Amino acid sequence: MMIKILDRQNSILSRYVAQMRDEVTQRDPMRFRRNLERSGEVIAYEISKTLDYKPQNVVTPLGEAEMMLPADEVVIASILRAGIPMHNGFLNVFDNASNAFVSSFRKYSKDGTMKIVLEQVTTPDLEGKVLIIVDPMLATGASIELAYYALLEKGGVPSHTHLAAVISSADGVEYVQKRLPMDHVTLWTAAVDEEMTVKSYIVPGIGDPGDLAYGKKL
């Protein structure tokens, strides 16, 4: 698996991530959602450089211009609910992409252990297309793994899959490296943090992006 850690090269993305991390700034849900969206736009732009392109003539008022335009069909898949703002950022860039959605949640047992429960998968045909799975936080890696295989089971095998996260844990990166096919998956993340809490929240991380974007859940 190829891994692209974007904060190893300075860009405006770092400002968006810094505002999402900041315990004061992140209290503004509208700004938090917008920063997730803007992060999605930046990561989508980086992914766009990896697509296949082909020449196409575009008729202007004064003649024709040959342009190199994307040849790949893109499907954006988001893990609900935290992935929605970031998903919108990807759609701002890949504006003709098809869309898929995965509903999952963390279920905690009385002994404190946690497992990911997958509820619903909605996807178009994925066969031979470029799949982008969007989830702001790659913590344990279990939800990404479940989403990946559930999407392939229902939609077919894409030509390549990109995983897009804002913050990843070092353990989560190692997990997906071991569990997902090396040659057909690329992980894109703005930053990698080294620690997780006992409840599998990334440290320093940003907290719970779903709650920060849409309010606390029961």
Salt bridges, closest charged atoms under 4 A:
GLU37 OE1 - ARG34 NH1 3.31
GLU41 OE2 - ARG34 NH1 3.62
GLU46 OE1 - LYS49 NZ 3.35
GLU73 OE1 - LYS129 NZ 3.84
GLU145 OE2 - ARG179 NH1 3.47
GLU174 OE2 - LYS178 NZ 3.20
ASP193 OD2 - ARG21 NH1 2.94
ASP208 OD2 - LYS217 NZ 3.14
ASP211 OD1 - ARG81 NH2 2.52
ASP211 OD1 - LYS217 NZ 3.14
